[in-house]
Amino acid sequence: MEGRGGGAGAPYSPRTVDEVFRDFKGRRAGMIKALSTDVEDFYEQCDPEKENLCLYGFPNEEWEVNLPAEEVPPELPEPALGINFARDGMQEKDFLSLVAVHSDAWLLSVAFYFGARFGFDKADRKRLFTMMNDLPTIFEVVTGSAKKQSKEKSSVTTNQSIHRPKSSSKGRGSDSSKQSKVIPKDEDEGMDEEDDDDHSDTLCGACGENYASDEFWICCDICEKWFHGKCVKITPARAEHIKHYKCPSCSNKRVRP
């Protein structure tokens, strides 16, 4: 089993601002995955019949639901304890939002633990916080509020006309190839820089990273969140044959008992 701190069983101690930020991003990506693309698996693992469980994110972008560390005091700050006990007492979206908020707090505590341990000065701490603050929080990604904070809703609508997969309900068969692939940079000179600026605030619903014009994106027809094709394992060629795309989270949703 991978050690709670990072690598496979080995002590993991990022010592510079850039190393701590990479550690933060990796843990954040893993926890976002647990609460979005892997949400069905995460939900089932949070069994209220088990003991106090925590959600851990790891630097390699993986996640784990497990018991808290046994050593006292622990090697690193611990995540919120007993998240599984709240699962059946609220709606799923509220439960996921609650875990997301506590996950954001844990990520900050781990990052600043490393900062204190390795003597970051005021300038280092400020730089680290600025880098972390430039990314949307897990809560913002999970609830979709990060998308709402983008410059203009119309910019997302324009983006959809470029990357959205074909939909039979809209009768755009002749335009399907244009909708389901990324337009090469030299295909439309008048769109390049302006398009990148307009859509820079669009975020991937899986990893939370920003839009980039040189990457393939696909939009879920249910929740209307955008995803990197690589994050949801959809290629441009496969998207050509999808009439209505449902992201992993929407595909796994079902009525909870």
Accessible surface in RSA format (square Angstrom, percent):
REM  Atomic radii and reference values for relative SASA: ProtOr
REM  Chains: A
REM  Algorithm: Lee & Richards
REM  Probe-radius: 1.40
REM  Slices: 20
REM RES _ NUM      All-atoms   Total-Side   Main-Chain    Non-polar    All polar
REM                ABS   REL    ABS   REL    ABS   REL    ABS   REL    ABS   REL
RES MET A   1   176.56  91.4  96.03  63.6  80.53 191.7  97.55  82.9  79.02 104.7
RES GLU A   2    41.01  23.5  30.31  22.9  10.71  25.5  21.43  41.5  19.58  16.0
RES GLY A   3    22.23  27.4   0.00   N/A  22.23  27.4  22.23  61.0   0.00   0.0
RES ARG A   4    57.84  24.3  52.13  26.6   5.71  13.6  31.06  42.4  26.78  16.2
RES GLY A   5     4.38   5.4   0.00   N/A   4.38   5.4   1.92   5.3   2.46   5.5
RES GLY A   6     2.40   3.0   0.00   N/A   2.40   3.0   1.73   4.7   0.67   1.5
RES GLY A   7    33.20  40.9   0.00   N/A  33.20  40.9  31.39  86.1   1.81   4.0
RES ALA A   8    95.88  88.2  64.49  99.5  31.39  71.4  65.56  92.3  30.32  80.3
RES GLY A   9    59.93  73.9   0.00   N/A  59.93  73.9  28.89  79.3  31.04  69.5
RES ALA A  10    58.29  53.6  49.72  76.7   8.57  19.5  53.84  75.8   4.45  11.8
RES PRO A  11   122.66  89.4  95.57  87.1  27.10  98.5 101.12  83.5  21.54 133.9
RES TYR A  12    66.55  31.1  64.15  36.5   2.39   6.2  46.92  35.3  19.63  24.2
RES SER A  13    33.20  28.1  14.16  18.9  19.05  43.9   9.05  19.3  24.15  33.8
RES PRO A  14     5.73   4.2   0.57   0.5   5.16  18.8   5.62   4.6   0.11   0.7
RES ARG A  15   148.14  62.2 139.06  70.9   9.08  21.6  46.01  62.9 102.13  61.9
RES THR A  16    70.71  50.3  66.73  67.6   3.98   9.5  67.07  90.1   3.64   5.5
RES VAL A  17     9.92   6.5   7.19   6.5   2.73   6.6   7.19   6.3   2.73   7.4
RES ASP A  18    59.96  42.0  58.67  58.4   1.30   3.1  14.80  34.8  45.17  45.0
RES GLU A  19    60.83  34.9  59.68  45.2   1.15   2.7  13.59  26.3  47.24  38.6
RES VAL A  20     0.30   0.2   0.30   0.3   0.01   0.0   0.30   0.3   0.01   0.0
RES PHE A  21    29.38  14.7  29.38  18.2   0.00   0.0  29.38  17.8   0.00   0.0
RES ARG A  22   145.19  61.0 137.74  70.2   7.45  17.7  67.25  91.9  77.94  47.2
RES ASP A  23     2.10   1.5   1.51   1.5   0.59   1.4   0.53   1.2   1.57   1.6
RES PHE A  24    15.02   7.5  13.37   8.3   1.65   4.3  14.90   9.0   0.12   0.3
RES LYS A  25    72.76  35.5  70.39  43.2   2.38   5.7  23.94  21.5  48.83  52.0
RES GLY A  26     3.99   4.9   0.00   N/A   3.99   4.9   3.51   9.6   0.48   1.1
RES ARG A  27     0.80   0.3   0.80   0.4   0.00   0.0   0.76   1.0   0.04   0.0
RES ARG A  28     3.13   1.3   3.13   1.6   0.00   0.0   2.13   2.9   1.00   0.6
RES ALA A  29    12.15  11.2  11.26  17.4   0.89   2.0  11.26  15.9   0.89   2.4
RES GLY A  30     0.00   0.0   0.00   N/A   0.00   0.0   0.00   0.0   0.00   0.0
RES MET A  31     0.73   0.4   0.73   0.5   0.00   0.0   0.73   0.6   0.00   0.0
RES ILE A  32     0.00   0.0   0.00   0.0   0.00   0.0   0.00   0.0   0.00   0.0
RES LYS A  33    60.57  29.5  60.42  37.1   0.15   0.4  38.10  34.3  22.47  23.9
RES ALA A  34     0.00   0.0   0.00   0.0   0.00   0.0   0.00   0.0   0.00   0.0
RES LEU A  35     4.94   2.8   0.00   0.0   4.94  12.4   0.00   0.0   4.94  13.3
RES SER A  36    10.09   8.5   8.72  11.6   1.37   3.2  10.09  21.5   0.00   0.0
RES THR A  37    20.82  14.8  13.00  13.2   7.82  18.6   9.44  12.7  11.38  17.2
RES ASP A  38    44.22  31.0  39.34  39.2   4.87  11.5   9.27  21.8  34.94  34.8
RES VAL A  39     3.41   2.2   3.41   3.1   0.00   0.0   3.41   3.0   0.00   0.0
RES GLU A  40    28.13  16.1  28.13  21.3   0.00   0.0  25.55  49.4   2.58   2.1
RES ASP A  41    72.44  50.7  66.71  66.4   5.73  13.5  25.23  59.4  47.21  47.1
RES PHE A  42     0.00   0.0   0.00   0.0   0.00   0.0   0.00   0.0   0.00   0.0
RES TYR A  43    14.38   6.7  14.38   8.2   0.00   0.0   8.31   6.2   6.07   7.5
RES GLU A  44    94.52  54.3  79.16  59.9  15.35  36.6  28.16  54.5  66.35  54.2
RES GLN A  45    60.32  33.7  56.50  41.3   3.82   9.1  24.63  52.4  35.69  27.1
RES CYS A  46     0.00   0.0   0.00   0.0   0.00   0.0   0.00   0.0   0.00   0.0
RES ASP A  47    41.72  29.2  41.72  41.5   0.00   0.0   7.04  16.6  34.68  34.6
RES PRO A  48    34.00  24.8  22.22  20.3  11.78  42.8  22.22  18.3  11.78  73.2
RES GLU A  49   160.05  91.9 126.20  95.5  33.85  80.6  51.01  98.7 109.04  89.0
RES LYS A  50   110.16  53.7  99.85  61.3  10.31  24.5  62.29  56.1  47.87  51.0
RES GLU A  51   126.41  72.6 117.90  89.2   8.51  20.3  46.25  89.5  80.16  65.4
RES ASN A  52    58.50  40.3  57.63  55.7   0.87   2.1   3.44   8.3  55.07  53.2
RES LEU A  53    10.92   6.1  10.92   7.8   0.00   0.0  10.92   7.7   0.00   0.0
RES CYS A  54     0.20   0.2   0.20   0.2   0.00   0.0   0.00   0.0   0.20   0.2
RES LEU A  55     3.63   2.0   2.71   1.9   0.92   2.3   2.71   1.9   0.92   2.5
RES TYR A  56     2.92   1.4   2.92   1.7   0.00   0.0   2.92   2.2   0.00   0.0
RES GLY A  57     0.12   0.1   0.00   N/A   0.12   0.1   0.00   0.0   0.12   0.3
RES PHE A  58     6.61   3.3   6.61   4.1   0.00   0.0   6.61   4.0   0.00   0.0
RES PRO A  59    29.20  21.3  14.20  12.9  15.00  54.5  14.41  11.9  14.79  91.9
RES ASN A  60    83.78  57.8  59.13  57.1  24.65  59.3  43.90 105.6  39.88  38.6
RES GLU A  61    87.67  50.3  87.67  66.3   0.00   0.0  12.33  23.9  75.34  61.5
RES GLU A  62    84.17  48.3  84.17  63.7   0.00   0.0  27.29  52.8  56.88  46.4
RES TRP A  63    33.49  13.4  14.88   7.2  18.60  43.7   9.40   5.0  24.09  39.1
RES GLU A  64    33.65  19.3  30.33  22.9   3.32   7.9  18.75  36.3  14.90  12.2
RES VAL A  65    17.52  11.5   1.48   1.3  16.03  38.6   1.48   1.3  16.03  43.5
RES ASN A  66    28.69  19.8  27.06  26.2   1.63   3.9   2.92   7.0  25.77  24.9
RES LEU A  67    75.77  42.2  75.76  54.2   0.00   0.0  75.76  53.2   0.00   0.0
RES PRO A  68    41.44  30.2  35.55  32.4   5.89  21.4  35.55  29.4   5.89  36.6
RES ALA A  69    22.17  20.4   3.86   6.0  18.31  41.6   8.49  12.0  13.68  36.3
RES GLU A  70   167.65  96.3 140.93 106.6  26.72  63.6  62.01 119.9 105.64  86.2
RES GLU A  71    90.61  52.0  79.14  59.9  11.47  27.3  51.36  99.3  39.25  32.0
RES VAL A  72   140.75  92.6 105.92  95.9  34.83  83.9 106.01  92.1  34.74  94.2
RES PRO A  73   115.12  83.9 104.38  95.1  10.75  39.1 105.02  86.7  10.11  62.8
RES PRO A  74    48.67  35.5  34.71  31.6  13.97  50.8  34.71  28.7  13.97  86.8
RES GLU A  75    76.18  43.7  62.73  47.5  13.45  32.0  40.66  78.7  35.52  29.0
RES LEU A  76    12.47   6.9   8.72   6.2   3.75   9.4  10.48   7.4   1.99   5.4
RES PRO A  77    39.33  28.7  27.91  25.4  11.42  41.5  37.41  30.9   1.92  11.9
RES GLU A  78    58.67  33.7  33.31  25.2  25.36  60.4  28.84  55.8  29.83  24.4
RES PRO A  79    10.50   7.7   4.44   4.0   6.06  22.0   5.11   4.2   5.39  33.5
RES ALA A  80    31.13  28.6  12.85  19.8  18.28  41.6  25.07  35.3   6.06  16.1
RES LEU A  81   104.50  58.2  73.84  52.8  30.66  77.1  73.84  51.9  30.66  82.5
RES GLY A  82    11.59  14.3   0.00   N/A  11.59  14.3   3.39   9.3   8.20  18.4
RES ILE A  83    14.24   8.1   9.11   6.8   5.13  12.4  14.24  10.3   0.00   0.0
RES ASN A  84     0.00   0.0   0.00   0.0   0.00   0.0   0.00   0.0   0.00   0.0
RES PHE A  85   109.67  54.9  84.48  52.3  25.19  65.5  85.53  51.9  24.14  69.1
RES ALA A  86    26.65  24.5  17.93  27.7   8.72  19.8  26.38  37.2   0.27   0.7
RES ARG A  87    38.94  16.4  38.85  19.8   0.09   0.2   0.05   0.1  38.89  23.6
RES ASP A  88    98.40  68.9  63.71  63.4  34.69  82.0  37.39  88.0  61.01  60.8
RES GLY A  89    71.18  87.8   0.00   N/A  71.18  87.8  36.85 101.1  34.33  76.9
RES MET A  90    73.95  38.3  51.52  34.1  22.43  53.4  63.40  53.9  10.54  14.0
RES GLN A  91   119.74  67.0 109.41  80.0  10.33  24.6  44.46  94.6  75.28  57.1
RES GLU A  92    30.48  17.5  24.29  18.4   6.19  14.7  14.35  27.8  16.12  13.2
RES LYS A  93   142.25  69.4 135.79  83.3   6.47  15.4  81.38  73.2  60.87  64.8
RES ASP A  94    68.20  47.8  63.75  63.5   4.46  10.5  16.39  38.6  51.81  51.7
RES PHE A  95     0.15   0.1   0.15   0.1   0.00   0.0   0.15   0.1   0.00   0.0
RES LEU A  96    16.44   9.2  16.44  11.8   0.00   0.0  16.44  11.5   0.00   0.0
RES SER A  97    24.18  20.4  24.08  32.1   0.09   0.2  14.15  30.1  10.02  14.0
RES LEU A  98    67.72  37.7  63.11  45.1   4.61  11.6  67.10  47.1   0.63   1.7
RES VAL A  99     2.80   1.8   2.53   2.3   0.27   0.6   2.70   2.3   0.10   0.3
RES ALA A 100     0.00   0.0   0.00   0.0   0.00   0.0   0.00   0.0   0.00   0.0
RES VAL A 101    73.53  48.4  71.37  64.6   2.17   5.2  72.10  62.7   1.43   3.9
RES HIS A 102    78.44  42.9  75.89  52.8   2.55   6.5  46.96  48.4  31.48  36.6
RES SER A 103     4.82   4.1   2.71   3.6   2.11   4.9   1.90   4.0   2.92   4.1
RES ASP A 104    24.83  17.4  22.85  22.7   1.97   4.7  16.90  39.8   7.92   7.9
RES ALA A 105    60.11  55.3  48.90  75.5  11.21  25.5  54.69  77.0   5.42  14.3
RES TRP A 106     9.57   3.8   5.16   2.5   4.41  10.4   9.19   4.9   0.39   0.6
RES LEU A 107     3.31   1.8   2.06   1.5   1.25   3.2   2.10   1.5   1.21   3.3
RES LEU A 108    70.72  39.4  70.12  50.2   0.60   1.5  70.30  49.4   0.42   1.1
RES SER A 109    46.29  39.1  33.43  44.6  12.86  29.6  41.04  87.4   5.25   7.4
RES VAL A 110     1.55   1.0   1.55   1.4   0.00   0.0   1.55   1.4   0.00   0.0
RES ALA A 111     2.19   2.0   0.76   1.2   1.42   3.2   1.78   2.5   0.41   1.1
RES PHE A 112    63.62  31.8  58.92  36.5   4.70  12.2  59.47  36.1   4.15  11.9
RES TYR A 113    71.40  33.3  63.16  35.9   8.24  21.4  53.91  40.5  17.49  21.6
RES PHE A 114     0.06   0.0   0.06   0.0   0.00   0.0   0.06   0.0   0.00   0.0
RES GLY A 115     0.79   1.0   0.00   N/A   0.79   1.0   0.65   1.8   0.15   0.3
RES ALA A 116    84.60  77.8  52.66  81.3  31.94  72.7  64.13  90.3  20.47  54.2
RES ARG A 117   120.47  50.6  85.19  43.4  35.28  84.0  33.24  45.4  87.23  52.9
RES PHE A 118    48.96  24.5  20.92  13.0  28.04  73.0  27.89  16.9  21.08  60.3
RES GLY A 119    61.28  75.6   0.00   N/A  61.28  75.6  35.27  96.8  26.02  58.3
RES PHE A 120    16.90   8.5   7.52   4.7   9.37  24.4   7.80   4.7   9.09  26.0
RES ASP A 121    80.76  56.6  74.67  74.3   6.08  14.4  39.61  93.2  41.15  41.0
RES LYS A 122   160.47  78.3 156.38  96.0   4.09   9.7  99.55  89.6  60.92  64.9
RES ALA A 123    70.74  65.0  58.30  90.0  12.44  28.3  64.46  90.8   6.28  16.6
RES ASP A 124    47.52  33.3  47.16  46.9   0.36   0.9   0.63   1.5  46.89  46.8
RES ARG A 125   103.91  43.6 103.05  52.5   0.86   2.0  29.91  40.9  74.01  44.9
RES LYS A 126   146.73  71.6 139.07  85.3   7.66  18.2  88.95  80.1  57.79  61.6
RES ARG A 127   112.88  47.4 106.85  54.5   6.03  14.3  51.70  70.7  61.17  37.1
RES LEU A 128     0.24   0.1   0.24   0.2   0.00   0.0   0.24   0.2   0.00   0.0
RES PHE A 129    95.02  47.5  95.02  58.9   0.00   0.0  95.02  57.6   0.00   0.0
RES THR A 130    68.07  48.4  65.80  66.7   2.27   5.4  53.04  71.2  15.03  22.7
RES MET A 131    42.03  21.8  39.40  26.1   2.63   6.3  40.51  34.4   1.52   2.0
RES MET A 132     6.99   3.6   2.18   1.4   4.81  11.4   2.41   2.0   4.58   6.1
RES ASN A 133    99.96  68.9  78.83  76.2  21.13  50.9   6.06  14.6  93.90  90.8
RES ASP A 134   109.81  76.9  80.87  80.5  28.95  68.5  28.31  66.6  81.50  81.3
RES LEU A 135    22.11  12.3  16.02  11.5   6.09  15.3  16.58  11.6   5.53  14.9
RES PRO A 136    17.53  12.8   9.95   9.1   7.57  27.5  15.64  12.9   1.88  11.7
RES THR A 137    57.85  41.1  52.88  53.6   4.97  11.8  56.02  75.2   1.83   2.8
RES ILE A 138     0.13   0.1   0.12   0.1   0.00   0.0   0.12   0.1   0.00   0.0
RES PHE A 139    74.60  37.3  74.60  46.2   0.00   0.0  74.60  45.2   0.00   0.0
RES GLU A 140    37.37  21.5  37.37  28.3   0.00   0.0   5.87  11.4  31.50  25.7
RES VAL A 141     8.20   5.4   2.53   2.3   5.67  13.7   5.56   4.8   2.64   7.2
RES VAL A 142    21.34  14.0   7.32   6.6  14.02  33.8   9.51   8.3  11.83  32.1
RES THR A 143    51.07  36.3  20.81  21.1  30.26  72.1  28.34  38.1  22.72  34.4
RES GLY A 144    12.36  15.2   0.00   N/A  12.36  15.2  10.89  29.9   1.46   3.3
RES SER A 145    28.13  23.8  28.07  37.5   0.06   0.1  27.03  57.6   1.10   1.5
RES ALA A 146     8.29   7.6   3.58   5.5   4.70  10.7   4.47   6.3   3.82  10.1
RES LYS A 147    55.80  27.2  52.61  32.3   3.19   7.6  45.64  41.1  10.16  10.8
RES LYS A 148   170.61  83.2 135.97  83.4  34.64  82.5  92.38  83.2  78.22  83.3
RES GLN A 149   118.97  66.5  87.73  64.1  31.25  74.4  45.27  96.4  73.71  55.9
RES SER A 150    16.11  13.6   4.60   6.1  11.52  26.5   2.26   4.8  13.86  19.4
RES LYS A 151   130.02  63.4  94.31  57.9  35.71  85.0  75.29  67.8  54.73  58.3
RES GLU A 152   106.31  61.0 100.84  76.3   5.47  13.0  36.06  69.8  70.25  57.4
RES LYS A 153   179.43  87.5 166.94 102.4  12.49  29.7 113.72 102.4  65.71  70.0
RES SER A 154    62.36  52.7  55.43  74.0   6.94  16.0  49.29 105.0  13.07  18.3
RES SER A 155    11.66   9.9   6.95   9.3   4.71  10.8  10.41  22.2   1.25   1.8
RES VAL A 156     8.87   5.8   8.87   8.0   0.00   0.0   8.87   7.7   0.00   0.0
RES THR A 157    80.66  57.4  78.00  79.1   2.66   6.3  60.28  81.0  20.39  30.8
RES THR A 158    71.28  50.7  66.14  67.1   5.13  12.2  47.14  63.3  24.13  36.5
RES ASN A 159     0.00   0.0   0.00   0.0   0.00   0.0   0.00   0.0   0.00   0.0
RES GLN A 160    33.24  18.6  32.80  24.0   0.43   1.0   4.27   9.1  28.97  22.0
RES SER A 161    56.90  48.1  46.95  62.7   9.95  22.9  38.07  81.1  18.83  26.4
RES ILE A 162    12.05   6.9  11.02   8.2   1.04   2.5  12.05   8.7   0.00   0.0
RES HIS A 163     2.78   1.5   2.50   1.7   0.27   0.7   1.69   1.7   1.09   1.3
RES ARG A 164    26.65  11.2  26.64  13.6   0.01   0.0   8.54  11.7  18.10  11.0
RES PRO A 165     3.96   2.9   0.63   0.6   3.33  12.1   0.63   0.5   3.33  20.7
RES LYS A 166    57.23  27.9  57.19  35.1   0.05   0.1  16.96  15.3  40.27  42.9
RES SER A 167     9.29   7.8   6.11   8.2   3.18   7.3   4.04   8.6   5.24   7.3
RES SER A 168    69.81  59.0  41.14  54.9  28.67  66.0  35.58  75.8  34.23  48.0
RES SER A 169    90.73  76.7  46.78  62.4  43.95 101.2  48.38 103.0  42.35  59.3
RES LYS A 170   105.39  51.4  77.78  47.7  27.61  65.7  59.46  53.5  45.94  48.9
RES GLY A 171    65.74  81.1   0.00   N/A  65.74  81.1  34.94  95.9  30.80  69.0
RES ARG A 172    96.85  40.7  92.06  46.9   4.79  11.4  17.76  24.3  79.09  47.9
RES GLY A 173    56.97  70.3   0.00   N/A  56.97  70.3  37.88 103.9  19.09  42.8
RES SER A 174   112.08  94.7  69.43  92.7  42.65  98.3  58.75 125.1  53.33  74.7
RES ASP A 175    57.09  40.0  55.46  55.2   1.62   3.8   2.46   5.8  54.63  54.5
RES SER A 176    14.64  12.4  14.62  19.5   0.02   0.0   0.02   0.0  14.62  20.5
RES SER A 177    57.68  48.7  57.13  76.2   0.56   1.3  30.65  65.3  27.03  37.9
RES LYS A 178    99.91  48.7  98.95  60.7   0.97   2.3  49.02  44.1  50.89  54.2
RES GLN A 179     7.52   4.2   7.52   5.5   0.00   0.0   2.81   6.0   4.71   3.6
RES SER A 180     0.46   0.4   0.00   0.0   0.46   1.1   0.46   1.0   0.00   0.0
RES LYS A 181    82.41  40.2  82.38  50.5   0.03   0.1  33.11  29.8  49.30  52.5
RES VAL A 182    30.70  20.2  20.23  18.3  10.47  25.2  20.23  17.6  10.47  28.4
RES ILE A 183    27.26  15.5  18.67  13.9   8.60  20.7  18.67  13.4   8.60  23.3
RES PRO A 184    67.56  49.2  55.53  50.6  12.02  43.7  66.18  54.6   1.38   8.6
RES LYS A 185   128.02  62.5 120.54  74.0   7.47  17.8  72.24  65.0  55.77  59.4
RES ASP A 186   108.96  76.3  89.63  89.2  19.33  45.7  34.28  80.7  74.68  74.5
RES GLU A 187    96.12  55.2  63.83  48.3  32.28  76.9  36.95  71.5  59.17  48.3
RES ASP A 188    53.49  37.5  49.71  49.5   3.78   8.9  13.65  32.1  39.84  39.7
RES GLU A 189   128.41  73.7 107.67  81.5  20.74  49.4  63.47 122.8  64.95  53.0
RES GLY A 190    67.60  83.4   0.00   N/A  67.60  83.4  42.28 116.0  25.32  56.7
RES MET A 191    63.96  33.1  59.08  39.1   4.88  11.6  57.95  49.3   6.00   8.0
RES ASP A 192    45.24  31.7  39.11  38.9   6.14  14.5  21.54  50.7  23.70  23.6
RES GLU A 193   140.90  80.9 136.24 103.1   4.67  11.1  52.48 101.5  88.43  72.2
RES GLU A 194   116.03  66.6 108.26  81.9   7.77  18.5  40.52  78.4  75.51  61.7
RES ASP A 195    14.03   9.8  10.88  10.8   3.15   7.4   4.79  11.3   9.24   9.2
RES ASP A 196    53.90  37.8  50.62  50.4   3.28   7.8  22.88  53.8  31.02  30.9
RES ASP A 197    86.78  60.8  84.91  84.5   1.87   4.4  21.16  49.8  65.62  65.4
RES ASP A 198    59.46  41.6  56.38  56.1   3.08   7.3   5.75  13.5  53.71  53.6
RES HIS A 199     1.62   0.9   1.03   0.7   0.59   1.5   1.05   1.1   0.57   0.7
RES SER A 200    41.45  35.0  40.13  53.6   1.32   3.0  32.33  68.8   9.12  12.8
RES ASP A 201    45.45  31.8  42.65  42.5   2.80   6.6   9.53  22.4  35.92  35.8
RES THR A 202     4.34   3.1   2.99   3.0   1.35   3.2   3.18   4.3   1.16   1.8
RES LEU A 203    26.13  14.5  15.91  11.4  10.22  25.7  15.91  11.2  10.22  27.5
RES CYS A 204     0.45   0.3   0.00   0.0   0.45   1.1   0.00   0.0   0.45   0.5
RES GLY A 205     6.32   7.8   0.00   N/A   6.32   7.8   5.02  13.8   1.30   2.9
RES ALA A 206     7.44   6.8   5.58   8.6   1.86   4.2   5.87   8.3   1.57   4.1
RES CYS A 207    23.92  18.1  21.91  24.4   2.01   4.7  19.63  49.7   4.29   4.6
RES GLY A 208     0.00   0.0   0.00   N/A   0.00   0.0   0.00   0.0   0.00   0.0
RES GLU A 209    52.12  29.9  52.12  39.4   0.00   0.0  28.01  54.2  24.11  19.7
RES ASN A 210    63.68  43.9  55.74  53.9   7.94  19.1  21.00  50.5  42.68  41.3
RES TYR A 211    16.84   7.9   4.08   2.3  12.76  33.2   1.78   1.3  15.06  18.6
RES ALA A 212    34.72  31.9  29.02  44.8   5.70  13.0  34.72  48.9   0.00   0.0
RES SER A 213    26.60  22.5  20.55  27.4   6.05  13.9  13.73  29.2  12.87  18.0
RES ASP A 214    98.02  68.7  67.14  66.8  30.88  73.0  22.19  52.2  75.83  75.6
RES GLU A 215    49.40  28.4  45.21  34.2   4.19  10.0  26.62  51.5  22.78  18.6
RES PHE A 216    26.35  13.2  16.44  10.2   9.92  25.8  16.44  10.0   9.92  28.4
RES TRP A 217     0.00   0.0   0.00   0.0   0.00   0.0   0.00   0.0   0.00   0.0
RES ILE A 218     0.45   0.3   0.45   0.3   0.00   0.0   0.45   0.3   0.00   0.0
RES CYS A 219     0.00   0.0   0.00   0.0   0.00   0.0   0.00   0.0   0.00   0.0
RES CYS A 220     0.00   0.0   0.00   0.0   0.00   0.0   0.00   0.0   0.00   0.0
RES ASP A 221    34.05  23.8  13.24  13.2  20.80  49.2   7.99  18.8  26.06  26.0
RES ILE A 222   106.17  60.4  80.44  59.9  25.73  62.0  82.38  59.3  23.79  64.6
RES CYS A 223    43.83  33.2  17.62  19.7  26.20  61.6  24.77  62.7  19.06  20.6
RES GLU A 224    87.15  50.0  87.15  65.9   0.00   0.0  10.51  20.3  76.65  62.6
RES LYS A 225    47.09  23.0  46.59  28.6   0.50   1.2  26.69  24.0  20.40  21.7
RES TRP A 226     2.85   1.1   1.24   0.6   1.61   3.8   1.24   0.7   1.61   2.6
RES PHE A 227     4.33   2.2   4.33   2.7   0.00   0.0   4.33   2.6   0.00   0.0
RES HIS A 228     6.11   3.3   6.11   4.2   0.00   0.0   4.15   4.3   1.96   2.3
RES GLY A 229     1.60   2.0   0.00   N/A   1.60   2.0   1.19   3.3   0.41   0.9
RES LYS A 230   151.20  73.8 118.69  72.8  32.51  77.4  86.58  77.9  64.62  68.8
RES CYS A 231    38.49  29.1  15.60  17.4  22.89  53.8  10.46  26.5  28.03  30.2
RES VAL A 232    14.10   9.3   0.04   0.0  14.06  33.9   3.18   2.8  10.92  29.6
RES LYS A 233   167.30  81.6 151.28  92.8  16.02  38.2 114.21 102.8  53.10  56.6
RES ILE A 234    10.95   6.2   6.39   4.8   4.57  11.0   6.48   4.7   4.47  12.1
RES THR A 235    77.01  54.8  75.69  76.7   1.32   3.1  69.96  94.0   7.05  10.7
RES PRO A 236    57.25  41.7  56.63  51.6   0.63   2.3  57.07  47.1   0.18   1.1
RES ALA A 237    70.48  64.8  61.94  95.6   8.54  19.4  68.28  96.2   2.20   5.8
RES ARG A 238   133.92  56.2 127.43  65.0   6.49  15.5  43.94  60.1  89.98  54.5
RES ALA A 239     0.24   0.2   0.24   0.4   0.00   0.0   0.24   0.3   0.00   0.0
RES GLU A 240    42.57  24.4  42.48  32.1   0.09   0.2  24.51  47.4  18.05  14.7
RES HIS A 241   153.16  83.7 126.52  87.9  26.65  68.2  85.91  88.5  67.25  78.3
RES ILE A 242    30.65  17.4  27.27  20.3   3.38   8.2  30.65  22.1   0.00   0.0
RES LYS A 243   124.97  61.0 120.60  74.0   4.37  10.4  66.61  60.0  58.35  62.2
RES HIS A 244    97.14  53.1  78.76  54.7  18.38  47.0  57.96  59.7  39.18  45.6
RES TYR A 245    12.45   5.8  11.91   6.8   0.55   1.4  10.96   8.2   1.49   1.8
RES LYS A 246   102.17  49.8  89.65  55.0  12.52  29.8  39.73  35.8  62.44  66.5
RES CYS A 247     1.02   0.8   1.02   1.1   0.00   0.0   0.07   0.2   0.95   1.0
RES PRO A 248    37.34  27.2  30.91  28.2   6.43  23.4  37.15  30.7   0.19   1.2
RES SER A 249    25.41  21.5  25.13  33.5   0.27   0.6  11.10  23.6  14.31  20.0
RES CYS A 250     9.40   7.1   2.44   2.7   6.96  16.4   1.10   2.8   8.31   9.0
RES SER A 251    64.30  54.3  36.87  49.2  27.43  63.2  27.37  58.3  36.93  51.7
RES ASN A 252    53.56  36.9  44.80  43.3   8.77  21.1   5.79  13.9  47.77  46.2
RES LYS A 253   126.92  61.9 104.93  64.4  21.99  52.4  60.73  54.7  66.19  70.5
RES ARG A 254   131.75  55.3 109.51  55.8  22.24  53.0  63.26  86.5  68.49  41.5
RES VAL A 255   141.80  93.3 120.87 109.4  20.92  50.4 126.72 110.1  15.08  40.9
RES ARG A 256    48.13  20.2  28.90  14.7  19.23  45.8  26.86  36.7  21.27  12.9
RES PRO A 257   168.73 123.0  96.19  87.7  72.54 263.7 138.04 114.0  30.69 190.7
END  Absolute sums over single chains surface
CHAIN  1 A    13432.2      10825.4       2606.8       7405.2       6027.0
END  Absolute sums over all chains
TOTAL         13432.2      10825.4       2606.8       7405.2       6027.0
